[in-house]
Amino acid sequence: MQSSILQLPFSEDEQLLSSILEMGGVTTYFQPIFDLLNGDVIGHEALSRGPEGSALYSADKLFKTAVAYGRLHELELLCREKSLQQFSELALPGKLFLNISASLLSSSDHQKGMTLALLDSLKISRDRIVIELSEQHPYDHFGLSRASVEYYRHMGFKIAIDDLGVGYSGLRLWSELQPEYVKIDKHFISGVDKDTVKREFVRSIIAIANSLKCEIIAEGIETHAELELLLELGVARGQGYLLGYPVQVPDQFQNKLLLNKARRIKQKMRLEAEETVLSLVQPVPAVNENAQLRELDLAFKKNPALHVIPVLDNGAPIGVVRRHDLLELFSTQYGRALNESRSVSRLLKSEILVVESYVSLSKVSYLLTNQNSENLNNEIVIVQDGCYLGVGSLRDLLKRITDLKIQNATYSNPLTLLPGNVPINNEVNRLLKQACNFRVAYFDINDFKPFNDYYGYARGDQVIQLLGGVIKQHAGHAENFIGHIGGDDFVVVFTCDHWERSCQAILEDFAEQAKGLYAPKEREEGGLWALTRNQESVFHGMLSLAIGVVHPDAFACNSHLEVSELAAEAKKEAKNMAGDALFISRRRKIRMFYQQS
């Protein structure tokens, strides 16, 4: 029996749908997708709407009506064409995410090559297109298939699974389709900061994505608390009403302001050895640009320690008025009487240093010292998302940087100046907390003690510095963390993909350069003779390197202590192999020992 809606061939909805398809009456809206780590727009999701004010304006009603009257694929092709045309005309940055049903491929409406021809005519590169396929598409009765995905891949497009977590087969689809992107449904993002179950779900998805080299996009971010928690968990891509509504013409400037917040949160998480300029903020009162000079005079009199007052326009600093300039003006004959009712613009100095609160102290120091000497000022005006927060002083900046250098020196190895145990442990704990995919490589030099005893500690220090330099050369990627535990023990925390290649390069480079630290005789003999405690002469080969690598399970290791134990065992296995050796451990968690009573 047919549904009631199909018994009304001339219903208003059907007539409206026919008119939309004939006249091309759909409008494309674009919702930005952000890189939450640096604030860049990585792409836009195209969303289609019917005529504004009509019964089919909403996407849900529009597509349900198309399904009811068997015209889904006509509508989908129209929406695709409109989306591509608008994307090209607006010259939007990044990739275009298109929602497409898998069943369209088996439809007679689908013309193979149509999309490619349209892309060519619009001069849109194929690698900028991401096809979003949903396991829960309410209008797709044929379901997703590997064949449909491979069809789009063969065309040069990227693939995204939409609404992950809504249905029951999400992980199966992920495994079978191997998409480049996975979008976590907004149900699991909404209130994730308050719901431990949702939080663990997201954490698990991140761990899987990291191991599969797949990018996660969080949908439906609507609150600052959700954004902050997602960043803490390690989500790097996101979209939602907090970051940007679907609009016909995206406002890039507005989006930039919102993502300054994301940058600031991420900076707060990562900067441990170095603080931001936010630590210098002093709550100095500010005035509007229409304020009179007499108001500033009263403010300076109430606070003798105050030397500068910022001037704002709609909350944003446009300059400052300095105490000495006001005193100089008022000290002249009739100066006060003639000027106290005048606007602050009379003494406004616009050559000021304005910085966002997330900027590091070292960056602020660089900005200050690279100013024109004529404009070098003592104050730093600090803002948050462009709005005034307070003022910091040059004196406080220098004092804080000095304190941080002393603190960093305490935790650094004096021989190599690399981070020591405390920063290493903090980095491992951070990666565990965010369920990141990482590896820890533990480096140790074989036969170092005999060499050190034979040639002396100065030559031994050269060996340690040599190894530190070689590691920095081959593993000094921005994503990695290099630490010096002490003596001849080093650690690299790898989060980049080419960790094994880096380790092999370190082995080969160190082996070659270490030969140059031997005297000609020992170099020719391939090693040196040294006395044991029992005064026995024993031959020790050339210095070699043992590297043990572990891949910790972020859900089974609770802290750096367990990771350290895994790494120590891997290093021990590498040393047992003798000579230059790389041992890659398969163990991902420590063994649990229970004492029987």
VENURSUL-V376549 format. One line per field, one symbol per residue. phi: phi as a letter, one per 30 degrees, with the letter a starting at -180 (. if undefined). psi: psi as a letter, one per 20 degrees, with the letter a starting at -180 (. if undefined). burial: I if it has 9 or more other ideal C-beta (glycine too) atoms within 8 Angstrom, else O. A space follows every 10 residues. Layout:
phi->???
psi->???
burial->???
This chain:
phi->.ddddddcdc dddddddddd ddcidccccb cdccdddbid dclbcdbcbd edicdcdddd dddddddeci bedddddddd ddddddeddd hddiccccdb dddddcdddd cdjddddddd dchcdddccc ccccdcddcc ccidbddddd dddddjccbb cchdjdccce dddedddhdd bbcdededcd iddccddddd dddddddddd dchcdcbdci dbbddddddd dddjdcbabl ddclddbdbe cdddddddde ddeddddddd dcdbccdedc dcdddbbddc dcddddeddd ddbdddcabd ccbhicdclb cceddddddd dddiddddcd cdddddcdcc dbccbddddd ddddeddddc ddedcdcdcb dcbbhicdcl bccddddddd dddddddddd ccdddcidec dddddddddd dddchdcbbc cccbcdidde ddddcjdddd dddddddedd dddcbddddc bcbcdkhccb bbcccddcdd ddddddeddd edddedccde dddddilbcb dddcicdbcc ddebbcbccb bdddcccdad dddddddddd dddddddiid bbccdcdbad dcccddd
psi->pqqhhijmhk rhgggggggg hhillqppqp pqpqoihjjq oiappppqqa ppirikgqhg hghhghghjk kghggghghg ggggghgghi lqqbrpoppp qhihhjqiho opigghhggg hilpqhiipp opppikoijo iirqqhghgh ghghijqrpp pqkpigaijg hggggghmrh qpopqhhiho jhiiohghgh gggghggggg hjlqppppqk oiqhhggggh hhijpiqrrr hhhpqprhop nhgghgghih ggggggghgh ogiprrihii ppmpqrrqij qqhhhhgggh hhnhipiqpq pqolippiaq pqghgggggi irpjgghhih jrqiihjpoi mqopqqhipq hhggggggij qphhjpriqo pprokiqpga pqqhghgggg ggghhgghhh jqphgijqqb gghghggghg hghjlqorqp pppppqkggh gghgirhghh hhgghggggg ghgijkqhir ppqohqckpq ppopjrhkgg hggghggggg hghhhiiqqg ghghijaqpq pahjkppppp rqprpppppq nqoiiiphrh ghghgghhhg hghhhhiqao qopoqipirq qppppp.
burial->OOOOIIOOOO OOIIIIIOII IOOOIIIIII IIIIIIIOIO IIIIIIIIII IOOOOIIOOO IIIIIIIIIO IIIIIIIIII IIIIIIIIOI OIOIIIIIII IIIIIOOOOI OOOIIIOIIO OIOIOIOIII IIIIIOIOII OOOIOOOIIO IIIOIOIIII IIIIIIOOOI OOIIOOIOIO IIIIIIOIII OIIOOOOIIO IIIIIIIIII OOOIIIIIII IOOOOIIIII IIIIIOIIII OIIIOOIOOI OOOOIIIIII IIIIIIIIIO IOIIIIIIOI IIOIOIIOIO IIIOIIIOII OOOOOIOIII IIOOOIIIII IIIOIIOOII OOOOIOOOII OOIIOIIIIO OIIOIIIIII IOIIIOIIOO IOOOOOIOII IIIIIIOIII IIIIOIIIOI IOOIOOIIOO IIIOIOOIII IOIIIIIIII IIOIIIOIII IIIIIIIIOI IIOOIOOOII IIIIIIIIOI IIOIIOOOOI IIIIIOOIII IIIIIIOOII OIIIIIIIII IOIIIOIIOO OIIOOOIIOI OOOOOOOIOI OIIIIIIIII OIOIOOIOII OIIIIIIIII IIIIIOIOOI IIIOIOIIIO OOOOOOO
